[in-house]
């Protein structure tokens, strides 16, 4: 309807409209300024519409801090991106260090890509990249040839567990295991994910945000605690 009114207005004032366009065409500096102004307006609009939250977690073993996790969640239009960087350092018979970088991108609630990169004691341990294809998803391990995953759609991924409580979600895609795993509800705002190697994590939520994760491993247990959101 608005477009129709614009067309009718231009037809009614055709001669004045053409005259104005000619004047603008001669005044090149004005056109340049107009283009710059419109570009700046669009950029400011995009920034204003974007929402970013940072989550800082402490990683603790037996009550002592052994590392930190920084997670960033950015929402821009239909895109929802979650990125994580972690650094862990502790002594277990010998000095153990681990760093990780993870990222997942959702468009309209559907995962389009995810990546996982981990190092242990300075050596590359894991490099996984998952991307959406026309028929499902493909996975590249250590930048090798992609293999198809028998998964049609992913709406919830490992990093989603930190920023969105899985109230109505029953499965989560775990990059490390290259598959969807069940989310078990233990009690109100408490969930559990059991991995194929029988290790498991427990997730505790408050106001929709993960406040604590209890990591149960065969060799040791750690606790991930939310410190602040900014």
C-alpha positions in Angstrom: 0.0 0.0 0.0 2.8 2.4 0.9 4.6 1.6 -2.4 1.4 2.4 -4.4 1.1 5.8 -2.7 4.7 6.6 -3.6 4.1 5.6 -7.3 1.0 7.8 -7.5 2.8 10.7 -5.9 5.7 10.5 -8.4 3.3 10.3 -11.3 1.4 13.4 -10.0 4.5 15.4 -9.5 6.6 13.9 -12.3 8.1 17.2 -13.7 9.1 18.4 -10.3 10.6 15.1 -9.4 12.7 14.9 -12.6 13.9 18.5 -12.0 15.0 17.6 -8.5 16.9 14.6 -9.7 18.7 16.6 -12.3 19.8 19.2 -9.6 21.0 16.4 -7.4 23.0 14.8 -10.3 24.8 18.1 -10.9 25.6 18.5 -7.2 28.0 15.5 -6.9 29.3 16.5 -3.5 25.7 16.4 -2.2 25.2 12.9 -3.6 28.4 11.7 -1.9 27.4 13.1 1.4 24.0 11.6 1.0 25.4 8.1 0.3 27.8 8.4 3.3 25.0 9.5 5.5 22.8 6.6 4.5 25.6 4.1 4.9 26.4 5.5 8.4 22.7 5.3 9.3 22.5 1.7 8.3 25.7 0.8 10.2 24.4 2.5 13.4 21.1 0.7 13.0 22.8 -2.6 12.8 24.9 -2.0 15.8 21.8 -0.8 17.7 19.9 -3.9 16.8 22.8 -6.3 17.8 22.8 -7.7 21.3 26.0 -9.1 22.9 26.4 -10.7 26.3 29.7 -12.0 27.9 29.7 -14.8 30.4 32.8 -15.4 32.6 33.1 -18.8 34.3 35.7 -20.1 36.8 36.9 -23.7 36.4 37.5 -25.3 39.8 39.0 -28.6 41.0 38.5 -29.6 44.6 37.6 -26.0 45.3 40.7 -24.5 43.8 40.6 -22.4 40.5 42.4 -24.1 37.7 41.2 -22.1 34.7 38.7 -19.8 33.1 36.0 -19.9 30.4 34.9 -16.8 28.5 31.8 -17.1 26.5 30.2 -14.5 24.2 26.7 -14.6 22.8 25.8 -12.2 20.0 22.4 -11.8 18.4 22.2 -9.8 15.2 18.9 -10.1 13.3 18.2 -13.7 12.5 21.8 -14.8 13.4 22.7 -16.1 16.9 26.4 -16.7 17.5 28.0 -18.2 20.6 31.8 -18.3 21.0 33.9 -19.8 23.8 37.5 -19.6 24.8 38.9 -21.6 27.7 42.2 -22.0 29.4 42.9 -24.7 32.0 46.1 -25.4 33.9 46.7 -27.9 36.7 49.1 -30.5 38.0 48.0 -34.2 37.8 51.2 -36.3 38.1 52.6 -33.7 35.7 51.7 -30.2 34.6 48.6 -30.3 32.3 47.5 -27.4 30.2 44.5 -27.2 27.9 43.1 -24.5 25.7 40.0 -24.5 23.5 38.1 -22.4 21.1 34.6 -23.1 20.1 31.9 -21.4 18.1 28.4 -22.1 16.8 26.1 -20.1 14.5 22.3 -20.4 14.3 20.1 -18.8 11.7 16.5 -18.7 12.5 17.1 -21.2 15.2 18.8 -23.8 12.9 22.5 -24.4 13.3 24.5 -23.5 10.2 28.0 -24.1 11.4 30.1 -25.0 14.5 33.7 -25.5 15.2 35.9 -27.0 18.0 39.6 -26.6 18.4 41.5 -27.9 21.4 45.2 -28.1 22.4 46.7 -30.1 25.2 50.2 -29.2 26.5 50.8 -27.1 23.3 49.9 -29.9 20.9 46.8 -29.9 18.7 44.3 -32.4 20.0 41.1 -31.8 18.2 39.9 -29.8 15.2 36.3 -30.3 14.1 34.2 -28.2 11.7 30.5 -28.9 11.1 28.5 -27.2 8.5 24.9 -27.4 7.2 24.4 -28.8 3.7 21.4 -29.1 1.4 20.6 -32.5 2.8 21.9 -32.3 6.4 25.3 -31.7 7.9 28.9 -32.4 6.9 31.9 -32.8 9.3 35.6 -32.2 8.6 38.1 -33.7 11.1 41.5 -32.0 11.3 40.7 -30.2 8.0 40.4 -33.5 6.1 37.8 -34.5 3.6 34.2 -33.9 4.9 32.0 -36.8 5.8 28.2 -36.7 6.0 26.5 -36.9 9.3 23.2 -38.7 9.7 21.5 -35.6 11.1 18.8 -33.7 9.3 18.5 -30.7 11.7 20.3 -29.3 14.7 18.6 -26.7 16.9 20.7 -27.0 20.1 24.4 -27.4 20.5 27.0 -27.7 23.3 27.4 -24.0 23.7 23.7 -23.5 23.8 23.7 -25.3 27.2 25.4 -22.2 28.7 23.0 -19.5 27.5 19.6 -21.2 27.1 18.0 -23.6 29.6 16.8 -26.6 27.6 13.2 -26.4 29.0 11.6 -27.9 25.9 14.8 -29.4 24.3 15.5 -33.1 24.5 18.7 -33.4 22.4 22.0 -31.5 22.0 24.6 -31.8 19.3 28.0 -32.5 20.9 30.8 -31.8 18.4 33.3 -34.0 20.2 31.1 -37.1 19.7 29.7 -36.0 16.3 26.2 -36.8 17.3 23.0 -35.8 19.0 22.8 -36.9 22.7 19.8 -37.0 25.0 19.2 -34.3 27.7 17.9 -35.7 30.9 15.9 -33.5 33.3 17.0 -34.4 36.8 14.9 -31.8 38.7 13.7 -28.3 38.4 16.4 -26.3 36.5 18.9 -29.3 36.6 19.8 -31.4 33.6 22.2 -34.2 32.8 24.0 -35.2 29.5 25.7 -38.7 29.5 28.4 -39.2 26.9 29.2 -42.4 24.9 32.3 -43.0 27.2 30.0 -43.0 30.3 31.3 -39.6 31.5 28.6 -37.0 32.1 27.9 -33.4 32.9 25.3 -31.9 35.1 23.9 -28.4 34.3 22.2 -26.0 36.8 20.2 -23.0 35.8 18.8 -19.8 37.2 16.8 -17.2 35.2 17.5 -19.3 32.1 21.3 -19.0 32.3 23.6 -21.8 33.3 25.1 -21.0 36.7 27.1 -24.1 37.3 28.3 -27.2 35.4 29.5 -30.3 37.3 31.9 -32.3 35.0 32.3 -35.9 36.0 35.3 -37.7 34.3 36.7 -41.1 35.1 40.0 -39.6 36.2 38.9 -36.4 37.9 35.9 -34.1 38.4 35.7 -30.3 37.9 33.1 -27.6 38.6 32.4 -24.7 36.3 30.9 -21.7 38.1 29.5 -18.5 36.6 31.3 -15.4 37.9 29.6 -12.5 36.1 27.6 -11.5 33.0 28.5 -8.2 31.3 
